[in-house]
């Protein structure tokens, strides 16, 4: 698979502010690796594989560009059982199941762990 980018959209629960986290799926996004992320610019191969949030947020949308695969949110290195199936959240799927997306808290380090190989 070629490298692809995507977006994780969040809403601040204290301020109502909208946050957009860019994600980058490398060509070698194999099981056990982490998706790269960046707040300030399009995520790239040099982006970190972790992020934190500035306030309590609700993830409101997940728009991947890889066609298939799964990632799990981890919090401070612990698995959360919040798994996102890329095929259910594809950019062309207008019925994405947003109710299954997590709330995230400040002061924690989050990562997106690849649990099923990401493929084009």
CORHUWO-V523593 format. One record per residue. OMEGA is omega as a letter, one per 40 degrees, with the letter a starting at -180 (none if undefined). Layout:
# CORHUWO-V523593
OMEGA
OMEGA
This chain:
# CORHUWO-V523593
i
i
i
i
i
a
i
a
a
i
i
a
i
a
a
a
i
i
i
i
i
i
a
i
a
i
a
i
a
i
i
i
a
i
i
a
i
i
a
a
i
i
a
a
a
a
i
i
i
i
i
a
a
i
i
a
i
i
a
i
i
a
i
i
i
a
a
i
i
i
i
i
i
a
a
i
a
i
a
a
i
a
i
i
a
a
i
a
a
a
a
a
a
a
a
a
a
a
a
a
a
i
a
a
i
i
i
i
a
i
i
a
i
i
i
a
i
a
a
none
